[in-house]
Structure formats: structure tokens, C-alpha cells
Amino acid sequence: MIYYQKTVSYQALCNEASIQLENHPQAKQENQYNLSSTDYKRQKSFQGDRFVTQLKKNFSIVQENKLESQDIASAQMALEMLYKQQILEQEPIFESDSMQFINQSGFQYNQQNNCNIHNSKIYNSILIDHKYFTISETLSNYYSKYVRKIQKVPFKVLDAPQLQDDFYLNLIDWSSQNTLSVALNSCVYLWYENAQSSKVTKLLDLHNDSVTSVAWSLRGPHLAVGTKIGEVQIWDAIKLQRVRTYKGHIARVGTLCFSDNVLSSGSRDKLILQRDLRLKGNYFLKQSAHKQEVCGLKWSPDGQMLASGGNDNKLYLWSSHKQDKPIFRLTEHQAAVKAIAWSPHQHGLLASGGGTADKMIRFWNALEGKPLQKEDTGSQVCNLMFSKIDNELISTHGYSQNQIVLWKCNNMKRISTLVGHTCRVLYLAMSPDGSTIVTGAGDETLRFWNLYPQINQDFKQLNGPLHIPTIR
């Protein structure tokens, strides 16, 4: 056990860590090796990966006496606190009198270490690799503000009358300007909320037609609306006016996706049409590959690749530089592919989900068109979305479990399962800051879930008694 008094300063611990590492060349060499190994992995990864340096505590001391082992542990802890302050911008708290620290060697070969691992509480935090150390019960209490606690119930529920129960439609989207659009039959409503109030505005009513898809532009206030008769309308959400109407499809437009000024639309007529909002004409490119309805479209974050999924169980990858035909044809799914998501954390990583007869989530190296990993979810996969905050994946499901699942991507371990909808969870959108998701289902409700409570503190002011106002 290593004891720290309340009067110990953070700077003193950091200075102590530097001295101790100099006095232990084996530990210093191991730490340098780990950092260089990380850089090597970085060079081997795809270009453009988002990367944050992590200080790994891999000090493998083969034979040291007890005092020296404690010194190494002290250095490791100081590095951990330095990581929290400099990288995560969090101030460590020292209000406890004790802390037990176990290095990687002790964790793997506990018969060579006198530390009692089984009597310690594993510190389960998203901020630190908990495999390498444990913390006593008292200190864990003081670190509770870093521990993520996902509520199993939604913090808000909105009534959404006439929200269609149709797997092939995409009826909700959340803009970068924090406006939620919801399509209810022939109408589209805009929902805003801040710390003081919430507001619902009716954007449009098609009267003799119905809305089958909605999608926000990446930065501006424009909303694209797909209709049952095959039109695509562009609306200004600030002026509440229609800007433009595109034709070209002869059947419903079930999916829309923006990439800069380019708007892609997929239809039951099996076609994908590409439109540039700056150009005249209904479209500048027609893409044909699917044999049945196109029900999923997603552009990669860099705008270089488009993934399309169809009711023909196929997933196609298109290049922005060679748009006349797909560059890869992926046929592993055994049901309709509506759920498609690109990772914002790893360049070229694509996830896709299959319908009722498939139930699989599959990961792909989109740069080479190769499968990477798969996971049987046990139910229809309706939507997929990568977290903006961490390397996690959100999936929503239909037959037969009607649930929302949060996965850790590296091992596809379930972090949390959220239930509440009584019908298929067909619709999914995420807030601009990535802390909150909203789900919609055939039970005609929209449910808001806070996946990262520590990110958006403003929502806590809104978490009064659960109420069910209407979206219109």
C-alpha cells in the first residue's frame, strides 16, 4: 500500500515521478519502448485517424524489492495524474488516505506479488485503462464524478402521433445547430430546446403527399425532405420557406444524405441520384447497382466514399472519384441493409447491420473492401451510429427485442442495453455534442437518452418528473 497525505501537492508528485524514473533505468526504458511502439502503430494505421496519446503503465519489473516496486507505482500514479490534467483537463482529487496500485506484471503474475488483488475494487472508468491498477473503496468514492453512469430510462419522452412504423423510412434527424426534425405523416416539425424552454414549430405540410425521409445539411439551416411520390424538397429552417424542389425519382425517397453541397437520395426505384445544391438541374449523376429499394446511404466523414445499402441484401461502396459504378460489392448480409455508419475515429472503418433474417453487425475495411469482424445481435438491426466522444457504437433493434444497445467497438462488449419502446426502434439521431441520442418507434414516441452525462450538464436542469408533451 502507498499512503498519501492530504497536504501532498500535485507538483511534488510529478517531480517525484521524474526523479524515480531516472533512478530506475529499467522502468524508464520500458516506458520509452511503449511510447515508441504507440508511434509505430500510429504510422501503421490508416492516414487521418484521430489520435490522442495515452500513457500506458506497462512497467514490467521482473525482480525488485518491495520498496522499489512502490516507487515505480508512485511514478505510475504521478504519470496518470499528469495525463488527466494535461490531456483530459481534469484536476485530480486527493481526499483519501490510501491508494493501492498494481502494475501490469503484478496483475498478470499475481503469484509473484504480495498485493491482494481480489480484495481491491476494480476501477471501471472510460478515462483510464483499468487493467493495470485497482483503487481502494474510499478513493473510488471520490473519483465517482469520473465514473460514467448511464440511466436506464429516458430523461424525456415526446408523443409523436402518426410516426410511421416502416423499416425503410428515415423520419428524424438532429442538426448541427441543435434542431430536431421529425416527420409525422405529411408534416415536418422542428423541435428546439434550451435550458429555459422548448419549442415546436411546424415547418411544412404536404397535404396530398407524405414525408418518407429527412436529412439536415452539414452546416447550414437547410433540411432535405424526401416524399412518397419521389420528390426531394429543400427547406430553409430559419425562414420556414421551401428553397427548391428536385425531381428524378419515380417512387418514394426513403433515405437522404449530405456531403458538403452534394445531396444523395435513395429510392424504391432502385436508383441513387446525386445533386449539387449549387447547380441547376434535378441531378448531375444517376447511380444504379441495387436490384431492390435503396434504404441506407451514408457518406464517409472525409466525403471520399459513399456506402449504400438495399433491400437486395447488398452493401455497395462508391468512390467520389469514380462514380459510374461501385468499387466494392459486399454480399455477406442475409437481409436488408438499412443500418450503415462510418467511424469518426478510424479512417475507412465502416459498420453495417442486417434486417430480421440476418441480425448481424459487420465491420469492414472500406479502403480494401474486406470484412473485419461480425456480431450476432439476436434481433433486427434498424440503425447504427458511432459515438462522437468515444470508440463506441450505438445500435437500435426491432424484432424481437426493441432495444437500444451501446457497444465497445474494440471487443463488441455490451456497455449498456436500454429498453422502453414497445415497437421496433426504427429511428435514431444524435445531439450535436454527442452526449444525447433520440430514438423513435412505431409506438409513436420519441425517447431521449443521455449516454454521456458528464458532457452535457445543461440537460440536468431539464430532468424534472418524466412528462409526455406532444411533438406537434
URPE-V624673 format. One record per backbone hydrogen bond with DSSP energy under -1.0 kcal/mol. CO is the residue of the C=O (numbers start at 1). NH is the residue of the N-H. E is the energy in kcal/mol with one decimal. If there is no record, write none. Layout:
CO_NH_E + CO_NH_E
//
This chain:
2_99_-1.6 + 5_8_-1.5 + 9_13_-1.6 + 10_14_-1.9 + 11_15_-2.5 + 12_16_-2.5 + 13_17_-2.2 + 14_18_-1.8 + 15_19_-2.0 + 16_20_-2.5 + 17_21_-2.2 + 18_22_-1.6 + 19_23_-1.6 + 24_28_-2.2 + 25_29_-2.6 + 26_30_-2.0 + 27_31_-2.3 + 28_32_-2.1 + 29_33_-2.2 + 30_34_-2.2 + 31_35_-2.1 + 32_36_-2.4 + 33_37_-2.5 + 34_38_-2.2 + 35_39_-2.1 + 36_40_-2.3 + 37_41_-2.4 + 38_42_-2.3 + 39_43_-2.1 + 40_44_-1.7 + 41_45_-1.3 + 46_49_-1.5 + 56_58_-1.0 + 58_60_-1.1 + 59_61_-1.1 + 65_69_-2.0 + 66_70_-2.0 + 67_71_-1.8 + 68_72_-2.3 + 69_73_-2.3 + 70_74_-2.4 + 71_75_-2.2 + 72_76_-2.5 + 73_77_-2.5 + 74_78_-2.1 + 75_79_-2.2 + 76_80_-2.3 + 77_81_-2.4 + 78_82_-2.3 + 79_83_-2.5 + 80_84_-2.2 + 81_85_-2.3 + 82_86_-2.8 + 83_87_-2.1 + 83_88_-1.5 + 84_90_-2.3 + 99_2_-1.7 + 103_107_-1.9 + 104_108_-2.2 + 105_109_-2.6 + 109_112_-2.3 + 110_113_-1.0 + 115_117_-1.3 + 117_120_-1.6 + 121_135_-1.7 + 123_125_-1.0 + 128_130_-1.2 + 129_132_-1.2 + 136_140_-2.0 + 137_141_-1.3 + 138_142_-1.0 + 139_143_-1.2 + 141_144_-1.3 + 143_146_-2.1 + 156_448_-2.7 + 158_446_-2.8 + 159_471_-2.9 + 160_163_-1.4 + 164_166_-1.2 + 166_169_-1.5 + 170_214_-1.7 + 171_183_-2.4 + 173_181_-3.1 + 175_178_-1.5 + 179_175_-2.8 + 180_191_-2.9 + 181_173_-1.7 + 182_189_-2.9 + 184_187_-2.1 + 185_211_-2.9 + 186_206_-2.8 + 187_184_-2.3 + 188_203_-2.5 + 188_204_-1.3 + 189_182_-2.5 + 190_201_-2.9 + 191_180_-2.5 + 192_199_-2.6 + 197_194_-2.6 + 199_192_-2.9 + 201_190_-3.5 + 204_188_-1.7 + 206_208_-2.2 + 210_228_-2.0 + 212_170_-1.6 + 213_226_-2.6 + 215_224_-3.3 + 221_237_-2.4 + 222_217_-2.5 + 223_235_-2.6 + 224_215_-1.9 + 225_233_-2.8 + 226_212_-2.7 + 226_213_-1.3 + 227_230_-1.0 + 227_253_-1.8 + 231_227_-2.1 + 232_246_-3.5 + 233_225_-2.9 + 234_243_-3.6 + 234_244_-1.5 + 235_223_-2.6 + 236_240_-1.4 + 236_241_-1.2 + 241_236_-3.3 + 244_234_-2.7 + 246_232_-2.2 + 252_268_-2.1 + 255_266_-2.6 + 257_264_-3.0 + 259_262_-2.2 + 261_277_-2.5 + 262_259_-2.5 + 263_275_-2.3 + 264_257_-2.0 + 265_273_-2.1 + 266_255_-1.4 + 267_270_-1.3 + 267_294_-2.3 + 271_267_-1.6 + 272_287_-3.2 + 273_265_-1.9 + 274_284_-2.7 + 274_285_-1.2 + 275_263_-3.2 + 276_279_-1.9 + 285_274_-2.6 + 287_272_-2.2 + 293_311_-2.8 + 296_309_-2.7 + 298_307_-2.8 + 300_303_-2.0 + 304_320_-2.6 + 305_300_-2.9 + 306_318_-3.1 + 307_298_-2.1 + 308_316_-2.8 + 309_295_-1.7 + 309_296_-1.7 + 310_313_-1.3 + 310_337_-2.0 + 314_310_-1.7 + 315_330_-3.1 + 316_308_-2.5 + 317_327_-2.6 + 317_328_-1.4 + 318_306_-2.5 + 328_317_-2.1 + 330_315_-2.3 + 339_353_-2.3 + 341_351_-3.0 + 345_50_-1.3 + 346_349_-1.8 + 348_366_-2.9 + 349_343_-2.6 + 350_364_-2.8 + 351_341_-2.4 + 352_362_-3.0 + 354_381_-2.3 + 355_358_-1.7 + 355_359_-2.5 + 359_377_-2.7 + 360_354_-2.0 + 361_375_-2.2 + 362_352_-2.3 + 363_372_-3.1 + 364_350_-2.1 + 364_366_-1.1 + 365_368_-1.1 + 365_369_-1.6 + 365_370_-1.7 + 370_365_-3.2 + 373_363_-3.0 + 375_361_-2.7 + 380_398_-2.0 + 383_396_-1.8 + 385_394_-3.1 + 390_392_-2.4 + 391_409_-1.9 + 392_387_-2.7 + 393_407_-3.2 + 394_385_-2.0 + 395_405_-2.8 + 396_382_-2.6 + 396_383_-1.2 + 397_425_-2.0 + 398_401_-1.0 + 398_402_-2.3 + 399_380_-3.0 + 403_397_-2.1 + 404_418_-3.4 + 405_395_-2.5 + 406_415_-3.2 + 406_416_-1.3 + 407_393_-2.1 + 408_412_-1.8 + 413_408_-2.5 + 416_406_-2.8 + 418_404_-2.7 + 424_426_-1.5 + 427_440_-1.9 + 429_438_-2.6 + 431_434_-1.5 + 435_451_-1.7 + 435_452_-1.6 + 436_431_-2.8 + 437_449_-2.7 + 438_429_-1.9 + 439_447_-2.5 + 440_427_-2.1 + 441_444_-1.5 + 444_160_-2.9 + 445_441_-1.2 + 446_158_-2.9 + 447_439_-2.4 + 448_155_-1.8 + 449_437_-2.3 + 452_455_-1.9 + 458_461_-1.1 + 459_462_-1.4 + 462_464_-2.2 + 467_157_-1.0 + 469_159_-3.6
//
